[in-house]
Amino acid sequence: MSDIHLDYSVLNTLQEVMEGEYPTLLEIFLKDSEQRVSQLRQALNSASVDLQAPDLQELSLMAHSFKGSSGNMGALRLAELCEQLEERSRREERLGLDELISKIDTEYGTVRSLFDAERELYRPRP
């Protein structure tokens, strides 16, 4: 597994392509990711509250989508964790899903902090 939280070469390319809209891209990714992490946690928690197995197909689709957006933004470790969740869900491996989603949540917190620092670099100064 990659120890790299963010691939800054990806971010540099995005900044060059997006120019003035780059901070907006970061903001959209963070808001979207916040929802995705919440949905992953909700899917698992609602299943345990209802004493049902989580909808593994839904988890796999959510993880696949989150993997793609994370990879596109250079969040390598987050993308790898999402890929693990996608694969485990697809193979219907229920054991350890809660722990894996916790790792995704924790990694997203790290990525969020790094993106917050990145946004600060592009914040207009008075």
N, C-alpha and C positions, 0 to 999 in steps of 0.2 A: 504494500500500500504506500502511496506517495505521502511523504511528510510535508509536501509543499501545500500550503493553504491556498495561496494565490500565485498564478503564473502572471507575473507583471508584464511579460512580453505580449500576452493576450490583451491585458488592459491598455498597454501602449498603443496597440493596433486599434482597439476600440476607440481610444481617445482621438487618434488621428482621423478615423473614419467619421466619428460622431461630432467632432469639434466642440462647438458650444453646447451641444445637447448631451455631452458625455455625463455631466452630473445628473441630468434627468434620467438617463439610462441606469445609472447606479441606484437612484431612488426607486425607480420602477422595479428593478431586480429585488431590492430589499423588501419592498412592500409585498411583492408577489411571493417571495421566499417565506416571509413571515406567515402568510396564509397557508402556504404549502406545508410548513412544519406543523402548524396548528391542525391542518386536515389529517396529516399522518397520525398525530397523537390522538386526535378525535376518533379516527377510524379504529384504532386499537383499543382505546378506552371504552367506546360505546359497545364494542363487542364484548369486552370483559364485564361491563355492567349488565348487559342483557344476557350474560352467560352463553354467548354464541361465539363461534369462531369468527375472527375478522374476515372480511371479504378480501381474500388474497388477490383476486383478479383486480379489484379496485386499488389495493395497495400497490400492486405491480405497475399499474398504469400511472398512478400518482408519482411513484418513485422514478419511473421512466421519464416522465415529463420534467421532474425536478432535476434529474441527472443531466438532461439536455440543456436546460437553462443554466445550471451551475457550470457545466463544461464550457458553454459559450462565453461565460463571464470569467473563465480562468480559475474557478474555484475547484481545483483538482481533487483535493481530498474529499470535499463534499460530494462531488460527482461520483467518486469511487464508492463512497458509502451508500449513495442512492442506488448505484448499480448493484451492490450487494443485496440491498433490500428488494430491488426489482427481481433479481435472480432467485432469491430465497422464496419470495412470494409466488413467483411463477412455478417453482418446484414444489410449492405447498409445504415448505418447511416452516412450521409455526414456532418452533423452539428458538428462543433468543431474539424474536422480532422486537420485543419491548426494549431490550438492551441496544439493539441496532438503531432503533428510532431515537433513543436517548443519545447515542453517539452522533447521529445526524443533527439533533437539536444542539448539542454542544459545539459541533463543528460549525454549524450555522452561526452560533454566537461569536465564534472566532472570526469567521468571514465577515460578519456584520461590523465588528470592530475595525477590521482592516479596511472595509469599504467606507466606513465613517471617516477614517483618517484620509482615505483617498478623496472623498468628497470635500473634505476641509481644504485640500490643496487647490480646489477649483472654485471655492466659494468666493464670490465677489467681495472685494475689500473696499471699505469707504475711503 
